[in-house]
Amino acid sequence: MSTLSGPVAARGSEHGSVLGRAAVITTACIFGLSYSLTAALIALVLAARGLSDTLIGLNAAMHAVGVLLIAPFLPRLAARFGGRALVMASLLLTAIVLLSFPVTPSIWPWFPLRIVLGLAAESLFVMSETWTNQLSDDASRGRAMAIYTAAMSIGFAGGPLILSAVGTTGLLPYGVGAACAVAAMAVVSLPGIPALSVEEPRSVDPRRYFRLAPLALGSTTLNAGIEAAGLAFLPLYAMSAGWGEEQATQLIATLMIGAILLQLPIGWLADRWDRRALMIWLSAIAGFSALIWPFILEPRWLAYCVLFVWGGVFAGIYTIMLTIVGSRSRAAIWSASMPPWD
């Protein structure tokens, strides 16, 4: 996933800065919510309709297809239409797509709908992450990215919590997600919010960044794979082991709560320890937790504890990666400034 970088000049009052950070956090939350809600909900619905695991996994992969389709065009879209317009359009598109799932009787249109949802989610992700990274300095970058990752994880946790509260049938779970996206539009549309303005980018060979940041790209790929597999198949795995549907969806919430609560201490460590060494330790803990979790489904409290740690350290790997990339980035991929989004 893309990150934008460049010089940023904050404008406006302290009040505007607070509103701007609130808009960024809200955008990150909706990105996480739209993904986690649909990943678990659609997997359970498709399984109930008798689809194979292969087709369920293929449907989940459509989100990534949308991400890959939109990513090359995001710089020019943001430069042409502005950050606010891009985020607002993505939030509106998210709400429309969520409401389209339950009113579409055949499951085959759900595949292109997942692609469109991926387009919107990637736009929300790139804009919010870029702004957060550019607003922080190196001394506090670890904590700033930890807050951002925690906000995104709150959204990831929101999806399973919605499902545990309202169930997986009918229009209601989709409607709650759409309502959250509309509420986020209200926050982003507040007047006086300072935000990202993007200039037309120069042509850049993407292979250059594979050479510059193989560790960052590898850790991002690993994190994305774990999130996709966990959100889509963790409930199904637990149900096959005898867990109820409500308990299975709460497992995802546990994973995401760990990702929320452990980010601030991990960010604090990132500002004080060697970041590369910290990433190695987190990777080792995450790998060990993943290895033992299938063997400790009983007692269930222990399964929840291990999953809590697993979610926290995997999200922590991503936090450290963002911190390293942000601190080392010098050349501007996008040239940016910070006038209001008006």
N, C-alpha and C positions, 0 to 999 in steps of 0.2 A: 504494500500500500504506500501511497505517495506521501511525502512530507514536503511542504513548501518552506523555503528559507529566504532570508533577506533582511535588510535593515528595517527596523520598525520605529516609528516616532509616535508616541502616545499623545493624543490631543484631547482636549476637553477636561472637565473637572474630575475630581475624585469620585463624585457621584456617577459620572459617565463611565469611569473605569470599572466601578463595581457592577454597573448594569452590563457592561461589555463582558466581564468575566461570567456573570450570571447567564448571559446568552450563550457563551461558549460551553459552559457546563451543561446547560439545558440541551443544546445540540448534541453533545456527546452522549447524554443520557438517552435521547431518542434514538440515536444510532444503535446503542446497545439494546434498547428495548425492542426495536423493530426486528432485530436479528434473533434475539433469544426467544421472543414470543412466537415468531413464525417457525423457528427451527424445531422447538419442542412440540408446538401445537400441530403443525402440518405433519410431522413424523407420526404423531399419535393418531391423527385423523386418517392418514393414508394407510397405516397399519390396520386400523379398524375396518377399513374398506377392502382389506385383503391384498394390498399391494406387497410385492416382495421387498426384501431389504435392499436389493439392487436398485429397484425403481425409486425407493425412498431416498437412498443415497444419491441417485442421479438427480432427483428433484432438489435436494439440498445443495448439490453442486451448481445449480443454476444461479444461485446467489453470487457465487464466485465468477461465473460467466459475465454477469452484469458488471461486476467490479472491473474485470479485465477489459470490457468493452468501453467503459466510460473513462478509465484512468488516463489514457493518452490525450483526451480532449479537455480534461478539467482545467489545465492552465489557461487555455484560450477562452473557454466558457466563462471562467471567473474574470478574466481580463475584459471580456466584451460586455458582460451583463452585470458584473460587480458581485462582491461577496454576499451581500444581503439578499439580492435577487436569487442567487444560486441556492442559498440555504432555504429561503422561503419556498421556492419551487420544489425543492427536495422534500421538505416537510409536508407540503400539500400532496405531492405524489405518493408519499408514504401512506398518508391517510386514505387516499383513494384506492390504492392497491390493497391495503388491509381490508377495506370494506368490500372489495371485489371478490375475495376468496369465498366467503360463505354464500354469495348470491350466484356463483358459477357452479351449476350442478355437476358438470363433467370435471374430472380431475386433470385432464390433459391441458386445458388452458392455465392450470396452476404452474406449469413449467415456465411459460413466458412471463407470467406474473412474478415469479421468483426472480427472473432476470431483471425486470423493471425495478423491483424492490432493491436489488443489488446496485443498480445505477444510482438510486436515490441515497442509499446508505453510504456508498463510497464518497459521494459529494459531501455529505454531512461529516463523515470521518476526516477527510482531508482538510476541509476548511477549519474545523474545530481544533484538530491536532496542530496544524500549522500556526494558528494564531497563538495557541498556548505556548508553543516552543519559542516563538519570536518575542513573546512578552517577558520571558524569563532570562536572567543572567546565569552565568556558569556557577556562581556560588550557591544559588538556590534552585538550580535547574532540576536536581533530583527530586526535591520536594514538590516543585511545580508540576513536573510530569507525573509524580505519584498522585497528586490531587486530580489531575486530568484522568489518569487511568482508573482511579477510584470512582470518579463520576461516571465514566463509561461502564464500569462494573456494576454500578447501581442500576443502570439501564439493563444490563445483562441479567441481573437478579430480578428485575421487575417483571420480566416475561413469565418465568416459572411461578412467581408469587401471584400474578394475575390468574394463571391457570389453576392454581390450587384454590383460589378464592371463588372463581366463577365457572370452573370446569372447562371442558374442551368442545362442547356441543353448542350449536346455534350461532347466532350473530354476536352475542355479548362479548366473548374474548377479543374478537376482531374489533368490535366497536370501542372497547376500552382503549386498545392500542391506538386506534385512529383519533380518539378524543385527546390522548396524550400528545400526539403530533400536532393537533390543532392548538392545544394549549401552549406548546413550544413556539408556534408561530406568533402567538400573542406576545410572548416574552421577547422574541427576536425583533418584532416590529415596534418595540418601545422607542420613542424619540430620544435622540441624544446619545445613542450607543456608539462608541468608537469601534471601528472594525477594520478588517483587512481589505485593502484595495490593491488589485493586482494589475501590473503592466503586462503588455504583450510579451510572451517569453521568446527567447531565442531558441533556435533548433538545437536540441541537445541529444547526443547519442546515449541511449539508455545503457548500453554495454559498459560505459565508463563507470557507472555506479555499481555495477556488479563487481568491477575490479577494485573500486575504492572501499566498498563496505560489504564484503562477503559475510562477515559475522552478523552484521545487522540484518541482512537479507535472510540468512539462514535461521536466525532466531525468530524473525517475523513469520517465516513460513511454518516453523514448528509451532509457534503459538497459535497461528490461524488454523492449522490442522487439528490441534488438540481441541480448540474451541468448537470447530465445526463438528468433529466426531463426537465430542462430549455432549453438546447441546442436542444433536440429532439422535444419538443412540444410547446415551446414558439411561434415560427413562425406560427404553425398550429392554436394555440389558437387565436393569433392576427388576422389571416386571417379569422377565423370563426366569428370574431367580426367586420369584414368589412375593415380591413387593407389590403393594397396591398402587394404582395409578397416581393417587394424591401423594403418597410417600415418594414415588419415583420422581415426580416433578419437583418435590421439595429437595431432592438431591442436587438438582441443578441450582436451586436457590442457595444451598449450602456452599456449593462450589463458588458461586458469585459473591456471597457474603465474605468468604475468605479473601477473594480478590479485592474486595473493598477495604476491609479492616486492616489487612496486612500491608497495604501500599504505603501508608504514611511512615511506618517504621522502616520499610525497605528504602523509601526515598531519603529518609534521614541518614541511613547507612551509606547510600550512594553519594551523599555530599561529604562523607568523612572517610570512607574506605576506598581502596582501589576498585574501580568499577568493573574491570574485566574479571578480577578474582571473585568479586561478589556474584557476577553472572554465572561463573563456573560452579560456585557453591549452590546457588539457587537451582541450577540445572541438575545437579546431583541429587538434591533433595526432591525435586519434582519427579525425576526418573525413579527414585526409590519408592515414592508414594504411589506412583502409577503401577509399579510392579506388584506391590503388596495389596492394593485395594481390592482386587477381585477375590482375595482369599480371606477377607475380614468383613464380609457382608453380615455376619453375625458375630458378636452382638452389634446391633444396628448403630448404637451410639458411637462405637469405634469407627464404623464406616463413615459416619458423618464427620468425625474429627479428622480422619485422614483426608477426606475430600475437601474439608475446609483448608487444610495446609496445602494440599495440591493446587487448589484454585489460587491461593495467595501467592505461592512461589512462581507459578506459571505466569500470572499477571505481572509479578515482579520482574521476571526476565524481560518482558516487554517494556516495563518502566525503565529498566537500566539501559536497554537498547536505545530508547528514545533519548535518554540523558546523554549517552555516549555520542550518538549521531549529532544531537543539538550542540554539544560542546565542541565538536571537531569540525562542524560545517563552517566553511569560510566563503566559498563561492556561492553566489546567489543563483539558485535554480529558477526562482521567480523573483523579480524585483518588486518589493512591496513597501507600502507606507500605511499609515493608520488614520485616514480621515473618517468622518462619520459615514454610515451606510445610507445616507440620504441622497 
